[in-house]
Amino acid sequence: MKYIDYEKQVQYDTLSKAAIRNKTLTETLSEEMRILYVALTRAKEKLIITGIKKDFTKQKEKLLQQIERYQKQNRKINPILVKKYIKYMDWILLVYFYEQEQIETIAELKTYTKKEILDFCEKREEESINLLELMEQHEIVEEEIAKIARVLNDTYAYERSTKIPTKSSVTQLKQKEEEIIEVSFPAPKFTKQEEEIQLTGAQKGTLLHLCMQKLDQKIEYTLEKVKELIRDMVEKEMITEKEANQINATAVLKFTQSKIWQEMKQAKEIQKEKPFYITLPAKEIYQEEVPENILVQGMIDLYYINGQDELILVDYKTDFVENEQALVNRYKMQLNLYQKALEEALQKKVSHVFIYSTFLGKEIEVLKK
C-alpha cells in the first residue's frame, strides 16, 4: 500500500512498495527475455523481424548516445539500458548497435517510411480465378495429401521450453514435487481483530528460524536467557508480542545444547542467512530434454568452518515428522542445491551437511565426507 499522511494530504510509495515493484519488473523482464530468446533461436534458415517506430531517426540517435554513455559490463549490455528499453525491438536494436561491426555480416537493418510501405501495397488488378473449378480440375496426389497432413499435424519441437521459467526459488522447486490437496481463501487479515489472527505452521516455523538466527555463540544460554532474547526482539519491533508468544523457547534452548552449537563456539567463520543464486540445466530440475538453463535462488540458514578447517552446512527444519529419514527424503534435493551453490561460491568442498530438526530436537547428518 501507499503511505498516506492525512494531515498534510499527501501520499507516496513506501520503500516496501518500491522494492516489490522493482522485483516484479526484474522478473517480468527476465521472463520476456526468455520468450524472445526462444523465438529468435528457432528459425532454421532466415528470420524476419518487423517493428514500428514513430520517428526512428531521432530514436536511433538517442539510442546511440545511450550506448556511448553506458559501456558494456563483463562483455554484456549494461543492465541500466536493458531496464530502460523494455520492448523486444529495442532490445534487438541495442544488440545490433552495440555489435554493429560484427553483426552486419549476419543481419541487415532496413527502414521504410509510411509512404514507401503504402507504395508497396498499391492495389493491382488481379485476374479472377474460380477456385472451386480449379480444384476440381486438379489431380489429387497421395504424396500431396501426406505432405499437407504432416504440416497440419506438426508439433512445435521446443514447446516445453516455452513453459519452463528462467528463474525459480528452492521453495518453488520443492512445491513442484508436492501434490496440492486443497486450496482455500480465508477472509483477509484486515477484516479480523488482531486477537483473532491465528499464525500458520509456516509462520511459526519462520519465527523459530529468526530466533535461532539471533543466537549469540558467546552467550551461555538458559531458558530465561532465551526468553530474554525473544523479549528483546519484541522491544526492537522485529516481532509482535503475539508472535513472541508463539516461539518455542525450549526448542531454541535445545539447539544451544547440540553438537553443532558447541562446534560453532570454536568455529573460524560463521555465516547465517546467506542468499545464493546458482544456474542449473533445466533438464536436471524438470527431467525434460531442453537446452535452457534456470537461475535458482535460495537462502542458506547456516554454514561455518570448524576448527579442523572443514566446511559445515546446516539447515533448520521445523516440520512435524515421525522419523529422521522422512525429513532427509523430503529435503534431499534442496540440500543438494545448497551444497552445490556453497561449493561453487567458496571453491571449497562441503565436509558435512546437517539438518537440525526443532521438532525432534537433534541434528541429522545427511552428508559426511
N, C-alpha and C positions, 0 to 999 in steps of 0.2 A: 504493500500500500504506500501511498504518498504520505509525507508528513504535512499536517495542516496546523498552522498557527492561527487560531480563531481570533485572537486579539489583534494581530497585525493583518489579518485577512490575506494570508499568503499560503501557498502550498508548493512543495518541491519534492523531488525524488530523494529517498533515503539512500545511504550507501548500500544497504542490502538490495534495494530495488535496482540500483545501477549495476551492482555486481551480477545479479541474476540476469539482467538484460544483456550484459556483456557476454556472459557464459552462454546464454541462449543463442546469441548472434554467432559466436565462435563455432558452436556445434552445428548450427544451421549451415554456415558457410562450408564447414568440413563435409557435411553430407552432400551439399550441392556440387562441391568439387569432385566428390566420388562419382556422382551421376555423370558429370561432364567427362571425367576420365573414362568411364565405361563407354560412353558414346563415341569418344574420339579414338578409341583403340580397337574398334570392331570392324572398321572398313577394311576390305581386302585389297582394293586397287586404288580407289580415289575417294576423297571426302570433300564435299562442297558444303560450306557453312555460309549462311546468309544472315544479315542483320541490318537494322535501320538506325541511322543517326541523323538528327535534325541539321547539325552543322558539323560535319565530320572534320573539315579542315581546321576549324577552331578547336575542336575537342582533341584532335591529333597533336596540335601544338602544345596544348596544355598537358597532355599525357607525356609527351617527350620532355617537357620541363620537369615533370614529377619524376620521371625515370632518371634524369640527370641529377636531381636533388637526392633521391633515395637510391644509393648504390646497393648492389647485391650483398647479401649476408650469407656466408658459407655457400656461395655459388647458387643461392636461391633468391627469388624475388623478395624484396623487402616486405615483411608482414604488414607494415603500415599501408602499403599500396593495395595489398590483397584485400584488406578490410575496407579501404576507401572506395575501391571499384568492385562492385558486388554483382555485376551481370556477367553472363557467360562470354558475351562478345568482348567485354572489357578485359577479362582475364586472358582471352586468346590474343588480343591486341598487345597486352602487357608482355606476353611471351614473345610475340612477333617483333616488337620494337626493342626489347632487351637483347634479343638474339638475332638482330636483323642481318648481320653479316653471314651467319651460319644458316639461318632458316630459309633464305631466298633460294637455296638450291633444292629445297623440298616443298616450299609453299609459295603461293603467289597471292598478293593482296590486290584486289580490284575494287574500284569505287565507281558508282554510277549515280548520275543526278536523276531527279524525278522525271525530267524531260526525256532523258535517254531511255529510261525504263518505259515511259509511255510510247516512245517511238518503236520500241521492241514489240509492244503489244497492239500495234495498229491492226484494226480489223481488216481481214482479207477475204475476198470472195472465195469460198471453197466449193468444190464440186460436191453436190449432194449425192449421198450413197444410200441405197436401200439395203440396210444391214441384214434384214431377215432373208432377203433374196440372195445376198452374198453368202450367208451361212448355209443356205440350202444347196448352193452350188459347190460349196467346199467339201472336199472328200475328207471324211473323218479317219485319222490315222491313230492306231492304238498307241504309238510312241508319244504322240502329242498329248493324248489323254493322260498317259502315265506321267508326263512331264508336268502338266497342269496340276495333277494330284500331288506330286512331290512339292510343288511350290505352295499350294494351299495348306498342306499338312505339315509344312516345315516348322520346326520349333526353334526358338532363339537359343543358341548354344550357351550363352552366358546369362541366361535368365536368373540363375541362382545368385550371381554376383550382384545383381541389381537389388537384391533383398538383404544382403549382408551389410551391416553398418561398418563404417570405417573406425568407429570409436566405441568402446564399451567399458564397463567397470567390472571388477571382480564380482560384485554383488549381482549384477545383471547376468553374468555368465552362470552364476550359481542358480539363480532363479530360473534360467533357461532349462535346467535339468529337472526342476521340480514341477509337479503337476499342480495346477491351481484348482482347488476343490470348489471354492465358493468365493464370490466377491459381493460384499455388502457396502452400502453407502450410509454410514451413520450421520446423524444430524451434525452440522458444523459446530465447532467448539465455541464460537462466539454466541451461540444461542443458549449455551448452558452456563449455569453458575459455576464459579471456579471449584467449589467443593464437590460438584457433580462429576467433574472430568476425571476419568479413570485412565491411568497410564497402561499402555500395552506392554507385553513381554519384551518387545524390541526396545521400547523406550526405557524400560527398567534396566535392560542389558547395557544400553548406551550410557546410562548414569553410572553403572558399576564400572564400566570401562574408564569413564572420566575420572572417577575417584582413584582407581588404580594407577592412572597416568600421573596423578598429582602426588603420589607417594614419594617420600624423600629417603634415599638409601642411608643417609647419615643419622636418621632417627630410629631409635628402638621403639617399635610400636606396641602399644597395649590397646585394648578395646576402647578405653577412654580417649586415647590419643587419635585413634581412627575417627571417633565421633567428633573430636575437636577439629579434625581436618574437614569433615563434612560441614560443620557449623561455619568454618572459615570460608568455605566455598559459597555458602548462603550469604554471608556478610559481603563478599566481593561480587555478589549478584551473578555468579556463574550458574547457579541453580536456584530454584524457588524452595521455600520451606516445605511445600507439598512434595516436591521431587526429592528433597533430602530425606524425608521420612520413608521413601521407597528404596533407599540404598541399604543393602545388607552389610552392615558394618562387620559382622562376624566373618562373612566370606572374604572381605577385604583383609581383615587381620590374618586369616588363614594363609593368604598369599604371602604375607610377610614372614611366614614361618616355613615357606617352601625352600627347596634346594636352589631353585632359580634365584630367589631373593638373596639368599646367603652368598651365592656366587656373584651376584650383581654388586655386592658391597666391596668386592675385591677387583671389580672389572676395570680394565684400562679405558674403556669408552662405552658409553650408554646412549642410545638414541631411541626416542619414543615418538609414536605417531608420525612416522615419516611417509609422506606421499611418494608414489613412484609411477612411472609410465614405462611400458615395455611394448615393443612391436612384435607381433607373432603372426605367423602364416594363418590365414583364415581356416585352412583345412585342418589345423590342429585343434581348433575350437569347435567347428561345426561339422567335422567329419565329411566335408564336401570337397571335391577336387576343383577348387577355384584358385586362381593365381594371386588374388589380392591379399594384402596384409591388414591386420586390425591393430589399432592402438588401444591397449588395455591400461586402465588406470586403477589404482587401489591405494590402500593405506596399511602400512606395516605397524602393528601395535608396539613391538619392541624388538630391538636387536642389540647385542653388546659383544664386546671382545673380552674374553675372560683372561685370567692370569696366565694361562697357557697359550695365549695368543690365538685362541680358537674363536671363530665367528659363530655366535649362537642366535638363532631366530626363534622368537616366541610369539604366539598368537593367543589372545584371551578369548574364551568362549563361555557364554552364559546359558547355553542350551540345556534343557532338561532331557537327559539321556539315561538309558539303563546301564550302559557299559561303555568302556573306553573305545572299543572297536567301532561302535556306531558313530562316535564323534570323528574318528580318524577317516572312516569311509565317506562321511558327509563333506569333509573339508580337504580331502586329499588333493584335488585339482587346484584349489585355492592356494594351498601351502606350496605346491609345486611352482606356481606362478610367482609367489613371494620369494621363494628361494632363487629362482632363475633371475628375477629382477635385481635382487640384492647382490648376487654374484657378478652380474654384469656391471652394476654401478660401482662396486668396491673392488672389482677384479681380484676377488678372494673367495675361496671355496667355503661354503657353509658346513661347519662340522656337525652341528646338532640342530634339529628342529623340534620344538616342543609346542604342544597345545596345553595351556593352563585352563582347566575346567573349574569354574567357580562353583558349579553345582556338585561336582564330585570332590572338590577341594584338593586337587592334586595335579601335578604335571604329567603329561603323557608324551613320551618320546616317540616321535614319528620317524625321525631320521637320525642315524648315528654313523659317523664315518671314522 
